[in-house]
Amino acid sequence: MPRIAQEDIFGLQNSQKAIIGEYGGLQDAAAMSRIDTAEREREKTYMAKHSGEPNPWNEISNAVKGEPGNLRAAYLRRTHAWVQLGPDVPCSDSGASRGGEAET
């Protein structure tokens, strides 16, 4: 039984490390700037090859305009709550807890 529990703990620790790393990356202004620049280059390349077709980047942007606040900021808030607070703490902007269950 201890071996099974140890494997579960190991999996949770790896998940937490991955989320902490992703959270840190989202807060790194230089990394986010490089990602933004690369994404804009991908958009230019795509649109050059597909001129006259709808721009998928604009379609996504239009689709999320109705979303409350900045999606990146919302993701950071949720990730911070997951990493810092614990499994059953509700995420205020989504109504979900770290366990993924929507609270009613």
PyMOL commands that set and color helices and strands:
alter all, ss='L'
color gray80, all
select helices_A, chain A and resi 2-27+29-49+56-63+71-84
alter helices_A, ss='H'
color red, helices_A
select strands_A, chain A and resi 90-91+96-97
alter strands_A, ss='S'
color yellow, strands_A
deselect
rebuild
show_as cartoon
